[in-house]
Amino acid sequence: MAKMTVNQDRCKGCGLCVEVCPKKIISLDKSVLNAKGYHPAVVSDMGQCIGCAMCALMCPDCAITVEK
């Protein structure tokens, strides 16, 4: 099973990861603000993550890590 983690302090909530996720399981967490004042990305269902790492490749701030 793949594991996607977001460094919430680095995430600026740009939403690029949300757009490229083929399973559409990433969203911006509107209930949380990080230290910079942005809504960070979060995975809704880690069990559906296929580990393609498209989100990590698109992240301009290198805030996402994907492990298989």
Buried (B, 14 or more C-beta within 10 A) or exposed (E): EBEBEBBBEBBBBBBBBBEBBEEEBBBBBEEEEBEEEBBBBBBEEEEEBBEBBBBBEBBEEEBBBBEE
